[in-house]
Amino acid sequence: MDIVAKAWCRGNDSNSGDANPATHRTMKAVRPTLLIGGDAVHYLWLLNDPLTEEVLRGEKPRPH
C-alpha cells in the first residue's frame, strides 16, 4: 500500500484514484484441489505449556 500512503502524504485524502486502497488490490486465484488416496491437510499450532483454563474450556482469550 505504498502508493496509497504516498497519495495521502501528498494531501490526497479523497479516497479516489491512488488514494483508494481498493484500486490497488488484486484478486487471488483460488481453485479446489482434490486430495487422492485419503491424503489430508493438517494444521499445527504451537500452544502455551501449560495450557490455560480458557484454552482447555475452548473459550476465546480475553484481552489483557
The first five atom37 places (N, CA, C, CB, O) and aatype in JSON, in Angstrom:
{
  "aatype": [12, 3, 9, 19, 0, 11, 0, 17, 4, 1, 7, 2, 3, 15, 2, 15, 7, 3, 0, 2, 14, 0, 16, 8, 1, 16, 12, 11, 0, 19, 1, 14, 16, 10, 10, 9, 7, 7, 3, 0, 19, 8, 18, 10, 17, 10, 10, 2, 3, 14, 10, 16, 6, 6, 19, 10, 1, 7, 6, 11, 14, 1, 14, 8],
  "atom_mask": [
    [1, 1, 1, 1, 1],
    [1, 1, 1, 1, 1],
    [1, 1, 1, 1, 1],
    [1, 1, 1, 1, 1],
    [1, 1, 1, 1, 1],
    [1, 1, 1, 1, 1],
    [1, 1, 1, 1, 1],
    [1, 1, 1, 1, 1],
    [1, 1, 1, 1, 1],
    [1, 1, 1, 1, 1],
    [1, 1, 1, 0, 1],
    [1, 1, 1, 1, 1],
    [1, 1, 1, 1, 1],
    [1, 1, 1, 1, 1],
    [1, 1, 1, 1, 1],
    [1, 1, 1, 1, 1],
    [1, 1, 1, 0, 1],
    [1, 1, 1, 1, 1],
    [1, 1, 1, 1, 1],
    [1, 1, 1, 1, 1],
    [1, 1, 1, 1, 1],
    [1, 1, 1, 1, 1],
    [1, 1, 1, 1, 1],
    [1, 1, 1, 1, 1],
    [1, 1, 1, 1, 1],
    [1, 1, 1, 1, 1],
    [1, 1, 1, 1, 1],
    [1, 1, 1, 1, 1],
    [1, 1, 1, 1, 1],
    [1, 1, 1, 1, 1],
    [1, 1, 1, 1, 1],
    [1, 1, 1, 1, 1],
    [1, 1, 1, 1, 1],
    [1, 1, 1, 1, 1],
    [1, 1, 1, 1, 1],
    [1, 1, 1, 1, 1],
    [1, 1, 1, 0, 1],
    [1, 1, 1, 0, 1],
    [1, 1, 1, 1, 1],
    [1, 1, 1, 1, 1],
    [1, 1, 1, 1, 1],
    [1, 1, 1, 1, 1],
    [1, 1, 1, 1, 1],
    [1, 1, 1, 1, 1],
    [1, 1, 1, 1, 1],
    [1, 1, 1, 1, 1],
    [1, 1, 1, 1, 1],
    [1, 1, 1, 1, 1],
    [1, 1, 1, 1, 1],
    [1, 1, 1, 1, 1],
    [1, 1, 1, 1, 1],
    [1, 1, 1, 1, 1],
    [1, 1, 1, 1, 1],
    [1, 1, 1, 1, 1],
    [1, 1, 1, 1, 1],
    [1, 1, 1, 1, 1],
    [1, 1, 1, 1, 1],
    [1, 1, 1, 0, 1],
    [1, 1, 1, 1, 1],
    [1, 1, 1, 1, 1],
    [1, 1, 1, 1, 1],
    [1, 1, 1, 1, 1],
    [1, 1, 1, 1, 1],
    [1, 1, 1, 1, 1]
  ],
  "atom_positions": [
    [[0.81, -1.19, 0.0], [0.0, 0.0, 0.0], [0.86, 1.26, 0.0], [-0.92, -0.01, 1.18], [0.4, 2.32, 0.42]],
    [[2.09, 1.15, -0.47], [2.97, 2.31, -0.54], [2.39, 3.41, -1.44], [4.34, 1.89, -1.06], [2.56, 4.6, -1.14]],
    [[1.72, 3.03, -2.51], [1.15, 4.01, -3.44], [0.08, 4.83, -2.73], [0.56, 3.31, -4.68], [0.0, 6.05, -2.91]],
    [[-0.74, 4.16, -1.94], [-1.81, 4.85, -1.21], [-1.2, 5.8, -0.17], [-2.75, 3.83, -0.52], [-1.64, 6.94, -0.04]],
    [[-0.19, 5.32, 0.56], [0.44, 6.17, 1.58], [1.07, 7.4, 0.94], [1.5, 5.37, 2.35], [0.99, 8.49, 1.5]],
    [[1.7, 7.24, -0.22], [2.29, 8.39, -0.9], [1.22, 9.41, -1.29], [3.06, 7.94, -2.15], [1.42, 10.62, -1.16]],
    [[0.08, 8.9, -1.78], [-1.02, 9.8, -2.15], [-1.52, 10.56, -0.93], [-2.18, 9.01, -2.8], [-1.79, 11.75, -1.01]],
    [[-1.65, 9.85, 0.21], [-2.11, 10.51, 1.43], [-1.09, 11.56, 1.89], [-2.34, 9.46, 2.54], [-1.48, 12.64, 2.33]],
    [[0.21, 11.24, 1.78], [1.24, 12.19, 2.19], [1.23, 13.45, 1.33], [2.62, 11.54, 2.13], [1.59, 14.53, 1.79]],
    [[0.82, 13.3, 0.06], [0.72, 14.46, -0.83], [-0.54, 15.27, -0.56], [0.75, 14.0, -2.3], [-0.78, 16.29, -1.2]],
    [[-1.36, 14.81, 0.39], [-2.57, 15.55, 0.74], [-3.81, 15.05, 0.02], [0.0, 0.0, 0.0], [-4.89, 15.62, 0.2]],
    [[-3.67, 14.0, -0.78], [-4.83, 13.46, -1.49], [-5.53, 12.47, -0.56], [-4.41, 12.77, -2.84], [-5.16, 11.3, -0.5]],
    [[-6.53, 12.95, 0.15], [-7.29, 12.05, 1.02], [-8.73, 11.91, 0.53], [-7.28, 12.57, 2.47], [-9.65, 11.71, 1.32]],
    [[-8.91, 12.03, -0.78], [-10.24, 11.99, -1.38], [-10.79, 10.57, -1.51], [-10.2, 12.64, -2.75], [-11.95, 10.39, -1.87]],
    [[-9.97, 9.56, -1.22], [-10.35, 8.15, -1.36], [-10.73, 7.81, -2.81], [-11.52, 7.82, -0.44], [-11.59, 6.97, -3.05]],
    [[-10.07, 8.47, -3.75], [-10.26, 8.15, -5.16], [-8.89, 8.05, -5.82], [-11.15, 9.22, -5.88], [-7.91, 8.6, -5.32]],
    [[-8.83, 7.36, -6.93], [-7.56, 7.19, -7.63], [-6.54, 6.47, -6.78], [0.0, 0.0, 0.0], [-6.85, 5.44, -6.17]],
    [[-5.3, 7.01, -6.73], [-4.24, 6.36, -5.97], [-4.49, 6.37, -4.46], [-2.93, 7.03, -6.26], [-3.91, 5.56, -3.74]],
    [[-5.34, 7.26, -3.98], [-5.61, 7.34, -2.54], [-6.61, 6.28, -2.08], [-6.14, 8.72, -2.2], [-6.85, 6.15, -0.88]],
    [[-7.17, 5.53, -2.98], [-8.15, 4.5, -2.63], [-7.45, 3.13, -2.59], [-9.33, 4.48, -3.64], [-7.01, 2.65, -3.64]],
    [[-7.35, 2.49, -1.42], [-6.68, 1.2, -1.34], [-7.3, 0.14, -2.24], [-6.69, 0.71, 0.09], [-6.59, -0.74, -2.73]],
    [[-8.61, 0.2, -2.47], [-9.27, -0.8, -3.3], [-8.77, -0.78, -4.74], [-10.78, -0.58, -3.28], [-8.83, -1.79, -5.44]],
    [[-8.28, 0.37, -5.18], [-7.75, 0.49, -6.54], [-6.56, -0.43, -6.77], [-7.35, 1.93, -6.82], [-6.33, -0.87, -7.89]],
    [[-5.82, -0.72, -5.72], [-4.55, -1.44, -5.85], [-4.63, -2.89, -5.38], [-3.49, -0.73, -5.09], [-3.61, -3.58, -5.38]],
    [[-5.78, -3.35, -4.98], [-5.94, -4.75, -4.57], [-6.02, -5.62, -5.81], [-7.2, -4.94, -3.68], [-6.5, -5.2, -6.86]],
    [[-5.55, -6.83, -5.66], [-5.65, -7.78, -6.76], [-6.45, -8.98, -6.31], [-4.25, -8.2, -7.26], [-6.46, -9.34, -5.13]],
    [[-7.12, -9.61, -7.25], [-7.86, -10.83, -6.95], [-6.86, -11.97, -6.82], [-8.92, -11.13, -8.06], [-5.87, -12.04, -7.55]],
    [[-7.12, -12.86, -5.89], [-6.26, -14.02, -5.7], [-6.89, -15.22, -6.4], [-6.05, -14.32, -4.19], [-8.1, -15.44, -6.31]],
    [[-6.06, -15.97, -7.1], [-6.55, -17.17, -7.77], [-6.77, -18.27, -6.73], [-5.55, -17.65, -8.87], [-5.86, -18.62, -5.99]],
    [[-7.98, -18.79, -6.68], [-8.32, -19.87, -5.76], [-8.92, -20.99, -6.58], [-9.31, -19.38, -4.65], [-9.77, -20.76, -7.45]],
    [[-8.47, -22.2, -6.3], [-9.05, -23.33, -7.02], [-9.13, -24.53, -6.09], [-8.21, -23.67, -8.27], [-8.27, -24.7, -5.22]],
    [[-10.14, -25.35, -6.25], [-10.25, -26.55, -5.42], [-9.16, -27.56, -5.8], [-11.64, -27.18, -5.57], [-8.74, -27.64, -6.95]],
    [[-8.73, -28.31, -4.83], [-7.73, -29.35, -5.06], [-8.24, -30.65, -4.5], [-6.36, -28.97, -4.43], [-8.63, -30.72, -3.33]],
    [[-8.25, -31.68, -5.31], [-8.7, -33.0, -4.89], [-7.52, -33.75, -4.3], [-9.32, -33.79, -6.07], [-6.49, -33.93, -4.96]],
    [[-7.66, -34.18, -3.05], [-6.62, -34.98, -2.41], [-6.98, -36.45, -2.62], [-6.5, -34.63, -0.88], [-8.05, -36.91, -2.22]],
    [[-6.09, -37.18, -3.25], [-6.37, -38.56, -3.64], [-5.8, -39.54, -2.62], [-5.78, -38.85, -5.03], [-4.76, -39.29, -2.01]],
    [[-6.5, -40.66, -2.44], [-5.98, -41.75, -1.62], [-5.99, -41.46, -0.13], [0.0, 0.0, 0.0], [-5.14, -41.97, 0.6]],
    [[-6.92, -40.67, 0.33], [-7.01, -40.41, 1.76], [-6.01, -39.38, 2.26], [0.0, 0.0, 0.0], [-5.85, -39.21, 3.47]],
    [[-5.34, -38.67, 1.33], [-4.43, -37.62, 1.76], [-5.23, -36.56, 2.51], [-3.69, -36.99, 0.55], [-6.43, -36.39, 2.3]],
    [[-4.55, -35.85, 3.39], [-5.23, -34.83, 4.18], [-4.29, -33.66, 4.42], [-5.73, -35.42, 5.51], [-3.07, -33.79, 4.33]],
    [[-4.87, -32.53, 4.72], [-4.11, -31.35, 5.11], [-4.25, -31.23, 6.62], [-4.62, -30.05, 4.36], [-5.36, -31.29, 7.16]],
    [[-3.14, -31.06, 7.3], [-3.13, -30.92, 8.75], [-2.57, -29.55, 9.11], [-2.31, -32.06, 9.43], [-1.56, -29.12, 8.55]],
    [[-3.22, -28.88, 10.04], [-2.75, -27.59, 10.52], [-2.24, -27.78, 11.94], [-3.89, -26.51, 10.46], [-2.9, -28.41, 12.77]],
    [[-1.07, -27.24, 12.23], [-0.49, -27.36, 13.55], [-0.26, -25.97, 14.14], [0.84, -28.16, 13.5], [0.27, -25.08, 13.46]],
    [[-0.65, -25.79, 15.39], [-0.42, -24.53, 16.08], [0.38, -24.82, 17.34], [-1.76, -23.81, 16.42], [0.14, -25.82, 18.03]],
    [[1.33, -23.95, 17.64], [2.05, -24.06, 18.89], [1.16, -23.51, 20.0], [3.41, -23.29, 18.84], [0.58, -22.43, 19.87]],
    [[1.06, -24.26, 21.08], [0.25, -23.83, 22.23], [1.15, -23.6, 23.42], [-0.83, -24.88, 22.56], [2.2, -24.23, 23.57]],
    [[0.73, -22.68, 24.27], [1.48, -22.44, 25.51], [1.46, -23.68, 26.37], [0.89, -21.24, 26.28], [0.5, -24.44, 26.37]],
    [[2.53, -23.88, 27.1], [2.59, -25.01, 28.02], [2.92, -24.47, 29.39], [3.64, -26.09, 27.56], [4.0, -23.9, 29.54]],
    [[2.1, -24.58, 30.37], [0.87, -25.36, 30.4], [-0.28, -24.59, 29.76], [0.51, -25.74, 31.84], [-0.25, -23.36, 29.66]],
    [[-1.29, -25.33, 29.33], [-2.46, -24.71, 28.71], [-3.26, -23.96, 29.76], [-3.34, -25.77, 28.03], [-3.39, -24.4, 30.9]],
    [[-3.79, -22.8, 29.35], [-4.6, -22.02, 30.27], [-5.98, -22.65, 30.4], [-4.72, -20.55, 29.79], [-6.39, -23.46, 29.56]],
    [[-6.69, -22.29, 31.45], [-8.05, -22.79, 31.64], [-8.96, -22.4, 30.47], [-8.64, -22.26, 32.96], [-9.83, -23.18, 30.07]],
    [[-8.75, -21.19, 29.92], [-9.56, -20.73, 28.78], [-9.39, -21.67, 27.6], [-9.18, -19.29, 28.38], [-10.37, -22.03, 26.94]],
    [[-8.15, -22.05, 27.32], [-7.88, -22.94, 26.19], [-8.5, -24.3, 26.44], [-6.36, -23.07, 25.94], [-9.11, -24.89, 25.55]],
    [[-8.35, -24.81, 27.64], [-8.9, -26.12, 27.97], [-10.42, -26.15, 27.85], [-8.49, -26.53, 29.37], [-11.0, -27.17, 27.48]],
    [[-11.06, -25.01, 28.16], [-12.53, -24.92, 28.04], [-12.96, -24.55, 26.62], [-13.08, -23.91, 29.03], [-14.16, -24.57, 26.33]],
    [[-12.01, -24.2, 25.74], [-12.36, -23.83, 24.37], [-12.9, -22.42, 24.25], [0.0, 0.0, 0.0], [-13.62, -22.11, 23.3]],
    [[-12.55, -21.55, 25.21], [-13.03, -20.17, 25.18], [-12.06, -19.27, 24.44], [-13.25, -19.65, 26.6], [-10.87, -19.58, 24.31]],
    [[-12.58, -18.15, 23.95], [-11.72, -17.14, 23.35], [-10.95, -16.45, 24.48], [-12.54, -16.1, 22.51], [-11.53, -16.12, 25.51]],
    [[-9.66, -16.22, 24.28], [-8.9, -15.47, 25.3], [-9.42, -14.04, 25.42], [-7.39, -15.45, 24.96], [-9.77, -13.42, 24.43]],
    [[-9.45, -13.54, 26.63], [-9.89, -12.17, 26.87], [-8.72, -11.23, 26.72], [-10.52, -12.04, 28.27], [-7.6, -11.58, 27.1]],
    [[-8.93, -10.01, 26.17], [-7.84, -9.04, 26.08], [-7.33, -8.66, 27.45], [-8.29, -7.79, 25.32], [-8.1, -8.62, 28.41]],
    [[-6.05, -8.38, 27.56], [-5.44, -8.03, 28.85], [-5.59, -6.56, 29.12], [-3.97, -8.41, 28.89], [-5.14, -6.07, 30.15]]
  ]
}
